[in-house]
């Protein structure tokens, strides 16, 4: 393993004590057969609660969260009230933006991702609250200065207005210093056995056609602090390799793929290549040799090929994309990635 891999792996390990509570809220217009408002609560990357404009209430999604709600019914009531209130606010916001930007039709999406991170080793708390519109960063709150940051000219009007709302800014600050971290710690305590488990994946080699890229696909692993790469003669390679993102499954586990272009590899050299999956805090790697006899196609009919684990994983991804409300704005935003911010 080269030095870059060791560095990346050490980064994953060092972040193992960080926990997060994130809320994903989306208002949309112009999308048929989908709720115009969707909200989701996510702890350490796992969906724990959900609401939308169709069911009109908050629902816990995991057994340990349901147990918490039984002991504290007002906790669920708070979420239900927030769901209802935010639905009205976000509907007004998206209508206001469409009018300001002279948008009369089409699909439009207004989103918020907010929450907090807690390092249980240093007890460091980081809050964040950022908005996106139609797939781009729109506005975010800097918790240190209690002012809004507007990277787009279209957001300046909103920034100037929201900067004058001092009681709301102070509420945001108090929320992220006190309530959000307290709730996150409570969730981590209740869900410790689930959130801190370690599960290795099933790994498969998939190829649509004989001329397609070979995908090394791992699914069912937990936690999401994992990495996967291709090697040649036990040395990591980058040329001809395409890395996919880590994606959620419907059951709280994760999946990822890394693809290799085999078009220029001689048949006799295939045995020199292998795929390596590494999970944080697990010493043993999962190594899968590039073997033509082990490659399965994901192109034929399911009646011919037992694609249950793969199809199930993809189905889970589609479900969670819906749950997160088409949360499509950039995952690694340069503007807001490290912003300390507050919640409405």
N, C-alpha and C positions, 0 to 999 in steps of 0.2 A: 504494500500500500504506500502510495507516495505521500509527501509531506502535506499536500493540499487536502487529501482525504483525512489525514490525521487531524489537521486543523479543523475541518468541518465537523468531524466526529466529536472533537473536544467541545466545539460550540454547542452541539446538541446535548451533550452530557451536562455542561455547565448550566443549561437552561431547564434542567429537569425539575428544579424546585419552584419554578414559576407556575402560577395558576392564573386563570383568567375567567372573568364573567363578562360576556358580550351579549348585547342586544342588537338584533337586526330588525329594522322596521322599514317597510316599503309601501309607498302609495303609488298606484299606477292608474293610467287612463288609456283607453284604446285597446285593452287586452281582453278578448272575449274568453269566457269559460275559466276565469281566474279571479279570485277575490281582489277587490280594489285596494284592500289593506291587509297586510300580513305582518305579524310580529313573531319573533322567535328569541328565546333565551338559551344561550349556549355556555356551558361550563367546561373549560379545558377542551374545547373543540367538539363537545358532545351536546346534542340537542336535549334540553331538559324540560322546556315548556314552549307552548305554541298558542297563538290565537289568530283569528282573521275576521273579516267583516261578514263572513257567512255564518260561522258558528257563534260569533258574538260573545265569546267567553274565553278565558285562559284555561289551558289544559296541561297538566303535568304529563311528561312523556316517559319517565323512567320510574321503576318501582321505589327506589330510595327517595325520589322527589315526592311521590305519592304518599309515602310514609311521613315525610316532613309536613306535608299539607294536612294530614290527619291530625297531627299534633298542634298545628298552627293554621286553622282555617282562614284566619284573616290575611295570611300571607297570599293565598290564592285570590282572595277578594281584592287585595291591593293590585295585583296583576290584571285582574278583570277590569277594574276601574281605569287603570292606565291604558289598557287596550282600547276601551271605549273612548276615553278622552283623546288619545293620540290619533284615533281614526278621524275624528272631527278636525283636529289641528292639521294633520297631514293632507286631508282632502282640501282644506282651505289653502294650504301652502302650494300644492301642485296647481290648483286653479289660478292662484295669484301669479305664479311663475309663467304659466302658459300665456296669461294675459299680458304680462310685462314683456315677454319675448315674442309676442305676436304669433303664437302658435294656436292654430284653430283645430287641427286634426292630427292624426297619427298616434303612434305609441309614445308615451312619456312616462318616466319613472323617477320618483323622488325618494331618496333613501337616507337612512341614518344608521350608522354603526357607532355604538357607544358602550362604555363599560369600564372595567378596571383590571389591572394585573397586580398580583401580589407575589412577592418573592418570600417564601416561608423560611428562607435562610437568613436574609438580611432584613426582613420585614419592610422592604421598600414597596411603596404603593405608587402606581402610575394610572392616571385616569385619561380617558380619551373620548371625544365626541366629534364626529365628523359627518358631514352631509355630502351626498352626491346627487347629481341631476343628469339624467340621460347618459349614464356611464362615465361621467367625469367628476372629479372633485369640485365641490361647490363652495363650502364654507366649513370652518372648524373653529373650536374654541380653545384658546391657550389658557390653561388653568393658572399658570404663573402670573400672567398680566391681567387675567380676566377680561380679555378682549378677543374679538373674533378675527380670524384670518380669512381674507377673501382672495383666492388665487385667480379668480376670473372677474372681468369687469362687470359681468351680469350680477355678481354677488355683492358688489359694493353697496348698493342700496340696502340690501338686507343687513350687511355688517353695520352700517351707520345706525340703522334702527335698533338692532339687537344690542349694540354697545351702550345704548341709553337705558336699557332695562336692568338697572342695578340690582333690584331684589331678585330677579331671575338669575343673574350672575352669581350672587351670593348663595342662592339655593344650589346652584350647580357645584360650587366649591365645597359646600357642606356635604352634598351628596357623595362626592368622590373621596373626600377625606374620611367620612364616617360610614354612611349606610352601605355603599357599594362594597367596600372591603369587608365590612362585617358580614354581609350576606354571602359574599364569596367564601369567606372562612367557614361559615356555617354549612354551605353546600359541600365544600371539600370534606368537612368532618362527617356529614351524613353519607356522602357518596364515596368515601375513601376506598372501600373494597372494590368498587367499580372503576373509579377514576384512576386508581393507582395500580391497577392490574397490569400484567404483561402478557400479551398474546402474540405468538408467532403466526405468520401468514401461511397460506398455501400459495405456492409459486408455480406458474405455468408458462410455457413458451407457446406463443400464439402467432399465427401468420395467416393473413387473409388469402393470399395466393402465393405460389412458389417464387414470384418476383417481388413480393412485398417485403417491407421491413419485418424483422422478427421482434416481437414484443415480449419482453420478460415482465410478466404481470404478477404482482403480489397483492393479495386481498385478504381481509380479515385480521390485520394486525392492529395492535394497540400497545402503547400510545402512538401518536402520529410522529414522534421524533425518530424518524427513520431515514435511511438513505439507501440508494440502490444504483449500481453502475456495472458496466461491462468491462471485462479484462481480457487481455491477450497475453498468454504465458505469465499469468498472475500479475500483470502490470495494468493499471487502469488506462483505458483509452477514451479519447474524446472525439476523434474523427469518425464521422458516420454514425454518431450516437445522438439520439434525441431523448431528452428527459421530460417526463410528464410531471404535473403537480400531484401532491398528495391530496386525495379526495375522500370525502366521507361516504361510508356505507349507511344503510338504513338502520343497522343494529348498533351503531355507536363505534364500530371499528372503522378502519381506513383501508384505502387501496392506492396503488401507484404503479406506473409502468415506465420502463426505459427501453427504447427501441434501438435496434442495430441494423444498419444497412449491410446485408450479406451479399449484395450483387457482385462485389469485387473480391470476395473471399473464395479461394480455391477449395474444392470439395475436401481435399486432403488436409486442409488447414482448419476445418471447422472444430476439431477436437482441441485446438489451442485456445478457444474462446470459452468464457463462462460468465455468468451473471451472478453478482454478489448482492445479497440483501443484508443490511445491518440495522438492528434495532437498538436504540439507546439503552444502555445499562445491561444489555445481554452480550455476554462474551463470545458466544459462538455465532458465526455467520451462516446464512443459508446460501449455499453455492450450487448453482444449476448449470451443468455443462450444456454447451450448444451442441445438440445432437438431433439430426434430422428425424430420427425415429421417435423422438420425444415431442416434436412440434405438433401442436394441434391446430386445426384451422377454426377460425371463428366466423367462417363464411357460409358453411353448409347448414342445412336444416338442423334444428335442435333434436329432431328425431334420429339423426345420424350421429351427432356428436353431443355428449352430455355436458352442456355449457352452463349448468346450474350455478356454480360459484361465480362465474364471470358475469352472466346475465343478471344474477341477483345483485352483484356489486354495482353494476351500471344502473340497475333499477333504483338502488338506494341513492345513488348520486343524483339521479333525476328528481327523486322525491325530496331530497334535502335542498336542491336548488330551488324547488318550489317553496319549501318551508322557509328558506332564507329570503324569499321574495325577490327572485331574480337579482341577487346581490352581485352586480356585474362590474362595479367600478373597480379600478385597478387595485390589486392585492398589495402591491408594494409601492404605494404612492410616495414619491419623493417629498411632496409638500407636507404630508400629514403623518408619515410613518412613525415619527417619534414624538408627536405633539402630546403634551399633557393638557387634557381638556375636561370640560364638565358636561353635565347632563341637564336637559330641559326640565 
